[in-house]
Amino acid sequence: MIEEKFDAIVVGAGMAGNAAALTLAQRGLKVLQLEFNEEKPNRYTIIRAQFDKWFSSKVKEAGAVVLCETTVTELVQDAYGKVIGVRTDRKGGQIHADVVVLAEGVNGLLGTRSGLRERPKPDNVALAVKEMHFLPRETIEARFNLKGDEGTVIEAVGTISRGMTGMGFIYANKECVSLGIGCLVADFQKSGETPYGLLERFKSHPSVAPLIEGSEVKEYSAHLIPEGGYKAIPKLYGDGWVVVGDAAQLNNAIHREGSNLAMTSGRIAAEAIFQIKSRREPMTAKNLALYKTLLDDSFVIKDLKKYKDMPALMHVQSQNFFLTYPQLVSKAMQNFVRVDGTPKIEKEKMTLRSFVAARSWAGLFGDAFRFARAWR
């Protein structure tokens, strides 16, 4: 067993884990951060790899101990169920701390193995696959109309997901193009579609293929993303532990925000821990409830609460919102811009009839009402 005891152990070195470890170390606490990854990034885009490497260096500079290539196998609990540390795959790898910050990602097993939270349900998690297409910088600038340090983000939603809840994305970086697509795991299970099949169709689309023509694919990765929103947030704290970032389902799928929520939750968790330590109080569930109080008062929970009904609506109505309506809108726009001698009043009638035939008046008003109510 590692004899040294820490004020806090942070499991994970992603956005949330780095933010928590950095804040704790800057406050003068003795921090140990454990990461499963190799020193060489193995699942991030180039931008994240560069950012995470820089972020991790700041954690070390602040005085935290960082152990890479170390797997935490389980949480260590006392006879009363209070978390008092972690057990690792290192020799004598039991390490004690006053509090453990779980920043282990959406599919982290420590919390579920210890009975602190349930494993995420398939309809609350998306599986995204991504390729990195490398091209000369001048080619990227020409194809995406960029210059200098500019980049671009293109997001595609509609029939590209074949009626499943999901979307495609294209990010133009300095020397490569990130291209991928993600959908709910539950929809993949139900439809029988494959992530790589969706990705191949996306790449071959007439508006996408020219952007990556002649590129060299050097990386392919898959990643689970929390999509359940506010109603999927698990218990955030307990005796001797808090959970942050993706592990806490803190992702705003509507605005495509995750990293900022993760970092904010990590920082807030660290600030709560520091306040408790400053008062020389124990890391009990009662005291760690301060983390949830502070998080509830932040934009993180306020934004997720605003859209609390959107994930369920998008899932239940996925065929309509991701297939039927995109097809109807596409056809309507074709009629609108086509010059073929047909009177405009007839075109408008044709468009209206197509919408009513596909969803009926009741369906159209019902969908609009449900969407507006969930968006408020």
N, C-alpha and C positions, 0 to 999 in steps of 0.2 A: 504493500500500500504506500502511496506517496504521502509522506508524513505531513508535509506542509498543508495547512488549511487556508482556504481562500475566503474572502468576503463574498465573492460571487463567481459562479462558473457559467460561462455562456457557451451553449452548444450550437455551433453553426457560425459560419463566417460569410453569410450573405449580407444583404442590405440591412436587415433588422439586427442580426447578430453583431455586425461591425458597429452599428450605431449604438447599441447597448454597451458593448465592451469599451468603445471609445469614451462614451460619456462617463461610465463608471471609473475608468482609469484616470480621466481628467479630474475627477473629484477626489482622487487620492486613494481609492479603494484598491485592495489587492485582488486582481482579476485573472482568471484563467480562461482562455478561449480555446475550444477544441473544434477542429474541422476534419471532416471525412475526406475532403478532396486532396489530390496530389498538388504539389507546388505549381505544376503546369495546369492552367484551367482546362476543364474537360467538357463544359457544357454551356459556356457563355458566348455571347457574341463578342466580337473584338472590342466593342465599346465597353461592355460590362467587364470584360477581362482586364482592360486597362484601368477602369474605374475601381474595380474590386482590389486590384493589386495596390493601387495608390491608397485606397481606404484602409486596407490591412496594414500598410506601412505606418499610417497615422496611429492605428491602434497600438502597434509595437512602440512607436515613439512616445506614446502617452504612458508607457510603463506596464502594459498588460503582457502576460506570458501567453504566447500563442503556440500550441502544439498541432502541427499538421500531420497528416497520415495517421490519425488516431481515431478509432471508432469507439463511440460510447455505446456500450451494449445494453445498459439498463440504468435506471435511477436507483440510488440507494436510499432506503427509507428506514426510519427507526421503528420501534415497536408500536408507536402511535400513528404511523402512516405519514409522518412529516418527512419531506424530502431533505436529506442531509448531504447529498453529493451524487457522484456518478461512478459507475464501474466501466472501465475501458478494456480494450484488448491488449494493452501493454502489461508487462510483467509487474505484478503488484499494483495493478492499475486502478485501485479504488481511491478516489479523491474526494475530500470533504469540503463543503462550503456552507455558508449561512443561507444562500439562496441559489437556485439554478434557473437560468433564463433559457427557455426552450425556443430556439430560433432555427429549428431543424427542417423547415420547409413543409409544404402541404401534405406530403405523405410520410412525415416523420413518424417513426415507430416507437420512440421512447415514451411519449405520452400515452399512446394506446396500449403498449405493453404494461404500463404501470396503472392502467385503469383511470387515468386522469381525463381522457377524452376519447370519443369514439373515432374510428377510422372514417375519413370523409366518404360520403355517399357518392355513387357514380354520377348523379345528377347535380352535384355540387363541385365537380372537378372537370376541367377541360384538359385534353391531351393535345399539345401543339408540337408539330414537327417543323424543322427549319433546316435550310441549306444555306451555306455561305458561298456565294459566287464571286470569285476574284477576277477583277478586270483592271486595266490601266486606269489611273486616275483621270486622265484626259478623256477616256471613253465614257466613264461614269458621268463626268461633268457635261459632256455633249448630250448623252441620252436623257439625263434628268434636268438639263438646263441649270446647272450649278456653276458656281465659281468660288474660289478661295476655300474657306472652311465650311461652306454651306453643305447641308445634307437635306434629305427629304424623307417623308413618311407617306406611304400610300396604303390605305386600308380598304379591303374589298369585302362587301357583305351582300348577300343575296343568293342567287342560284349556285354560286361557287361552292356552297356547303351542302348542296343537294337536299335542302329541306331540314338540315340539322342546325341546332343552335351553335353558330360559330362564325368565323370570319378568316379572311386571308390578310397577309400583310407583306409589304415590301419596304425595307429600310435601305437607303443609299448611304453608305459610309465612305470614308476616304478612299479605300482601296478594294472594297468589296460591296456586294449587295446581299443583304439578308432577306431571304424569301421563305415564307412559311404559311401554315394554316393550322387552325385548331378548332376543335368541336368538343362538346360535352362527351365524357366517357360513356354516359348512359345512352346517348344517341348512337355512338359507334356500336355498342352492344346490340341495340335494337335493330339498326339498319343493316348491319353486316358490312358496312363500308370500312375501308382501311385508310389510315392517315396518309400512308405513302401514295395510295391511289388518288386521294384528293389533291395531294401536292403535285403529282404528275399532271393532272388535268389543269390545275392552276398555272403551272409553268408553261403549258402548251397553249394557253389562251392567247388569241391574236394580239391583245393589248399588253400582254406580259412577256411573251417569247422574245420580241425584239429588244427588250431591256436587258436580257441576260445572254443574248446570242454571243457565242464564242467565249463564254466565261469558263473558268476552271473551278469545279466544286472541290473544296478542300475540307469542308466540315459538314457533318450531318448530325443533328441532335434532336432529342425529344424531351419535353418538359411538361410536368403537371402544373396546372395553374388553378388556384381557387376561384370559383365562380359563383358560390352559393350566396354571397352577400351577407347582409346583416343577420338574416334569420339562421345562417349556418355558423355563426360565430360560436365557438365552444366556450366552456368556462375558461376564463383568462388568468386565474390565479388560484392558489391554494396554499397549504402549509409548506413553505419552503420553495415555492416555484411560481413562475409566471410564464406565459406563452406570448410570443410576438410574431409579427410578419405573416408570411404565408401559412405558417402553422396555426395561426389564429384566424385564418380565412379573411384576412384584411386585404381585400382587392376590390377595386371599384371597376367592375366589368363594363359599365355603361360609358365611363370616360376613359377606359383603358389605362387606369392608374394602379400601380402596384408597388413600385420601388419607393415612391415618396411616402406611401402609407406604411411600408415596412420600416423605413428609417425613422419615421416619426414615432411609431409604436416602440421601437427599440430605445430611442432617446427618452421617451416618457417613462418606460419601465425602469430605466437606469436612474432617472431623476426621483422616482418614487422610492426605489431601493436606497438611494443616497439619503433621502429625507428620513427614512426609518432608521438607518444606521446612525445618522446624526443625533437622533433622539435616544440612541442606545436601546432601542426596542427590538424584540425578537421578530424574525421573519415569519410571522403567523399569517393565516389567511385573513384574519381580521385587519391586520396592519397592511398587508399587501393589497387589500381592496382599494387602497389609495391609487394604485396603478389604473384600475378600471375607472375610478372617479375622474382622474386626470385625462384618460383616454376618451371618456364620454364627453368631456368638455372641449375636445379638439375637433378639427375638421374631419378627422378620420371616421369617427362614429357618426357624426352629424351627416356627412355625405352618404355613408352606407345606409343609414336609417331613412334618408330621403328616398332612396331607391329600393327599399326593402322588398317591395312586391314585384320588381322588374325581373329578377332571375326566374321566378316561377312562371310568370307570364310568358317570357321568351321561350321557356322550355315547353309549356303546354301548347302554345300557339306557334311553335317553330315552323310547321309546314306553311302556315299563312304568312308569317313575317319574314321568313327566309326563303320562300319559294313562290307562293301564289302572288303576293303583292309585288315583289320585284319583277316577276314576269308581266304582270298587268301594267306596272308603271313603264317598263321597257316598251311594251307594245303601244301604250298611250303616247310616249314620246316619239316613237317612230311615226305614228299618225300625225302628230303635231308638226313635225318638221318636213314631212314628205310633201312634195309638190306633184300632184297627180291629177289635178282637175276636179277632185271631189270637193264639194262645198264644205266649208269649215263647220257649218252647223251639223252636217251629216257625220263628220268625223267625231264631233263631240258626242253625238248620240251613240255612235258605235262604241266609243270608249266607255261611256256610262253603262251601256248594256253589257259590256264585257265584265265590268266590275260587279254589277248586280247578278249576272249569271254565275259568277265564280263564288260570291259570298252572300248574296241576297241583301236586301235593305237592312234587315234585322242584324245580319252578320256584320255588315259594314259599320253600322252605328254602334253595335256591341263592341267590336274591336277597337273603334276609336275611343269609346268611353273607358274601356279597360286600360288602354294604353295611357290615356290622359290621367287616369286615376293613379296608376302605378308610377307615373313620371313626376307627380306633384311633390 
